[in-house]
């Protein structure tokens, strides 16, 4: 288990950084108009999946799990 301690910490920190970055970006993606309605930014409206932090985290976790599986498939 010692071999995966630092890679797991690195991936966890990357996932936390993605979450914090998306939280900071959230204020800029939804703006309110003068009458109080939410106005979604054009960048998000045109590409809703590109800025989705959940999909980015799933991709990072899938790559990490794939690396673990590949490592054990090759070494054993």
C-alpha positions in Angstrom: 0.0 0.0 0.0 3.0 2.3 0.5 3.5 2.5 -3.2 0.1 4.2 -3.8 0.2 6.6 -0.9 1.7 9.6 -2.6 -0.1 9.1 -6.0 -3.4 8.9 -4.1 -2.6 12.1 -2.2 -1.6 13.8 -5.4 -4.9 12.7 -7.1 -6.9 13.8 -4.1 -5.2 17.2 -4.1 -6.0 17.5 -7.8 -9.6 16.7 -7.2 -9.8 19.2 -4.4 -8.2 21.9 -6.7 -10.8 21.2 -9.4 -13.5 21.6 -6.8 -12.1 24.9 -5.5 -11.6 26.2 -9.1 -15.1 25.4 -10.1 -16.5 27.0 -6.9 -14.6 30.2 -7.7 -15.8 30.1 -11.3 -19.4 29.6 -10.2 -19.7 33.3 -9.3 -18.8 34.3 -12.9 -21.0 31.8 -14.7 -24.3 32.9 -13.4 -25.1 36.6 -13.3 -28.4 38.2 -12.3 -30.2 40.6 -14.5 -31.8 43.8 -13.3 -35.2 42.1 -12.7 -33.6 39.3 -10.5 -33.5 36.5 -13.0 -30.4 34.4 -13.5 -28.5 34.8 -16.7 -26.3 31.9 -17.8 -23.1 32.9 -19.5 -22.7 32.2 -23.2 -19.7 30.0 -22.6 -21.7 27.7 -20.4 -24.8 27.8 -22.6 -22.8 26.8 -25.7 -20.7 24.0 -24.0 -22.4 22.8 -20.8 -20.3 19.7 -20.5 -16.9 21.4 -21.0 -17.0 23.2 -17.6 -18.7 20.5 -15.6 -16.4 19.7 -12.7 -18.1 16.4 -12.0 -17.1 15.0 -15.4 -13.5 16.3 -15.0 -13.2 14.6 -11.5 -14.6 11.4 -13.0 -12.1 11.5 -15.8 -9.2 12.1 -13.3 -10.3 9.2 -11.1 -10.8 6.9 -14.1 -7.3 7.6 -15.3 -5.9 7.0 -11.8 -7.8 3.7 -11.4 -6.8 2.7 -14.9 -3.1 3.2 -14.0 -3.5 1.1 -10.8 -5.2 -1.7 -12.8 -2.5 -1.5 -15.5 0.3 -1.6 -12.9 -1.0 -4.7 -11.2 -1.9 -6.4 -14.5 1.7 -5.9 -15.8 3.5 -6.7 -12.5 1.6 -9.9 -11.5 
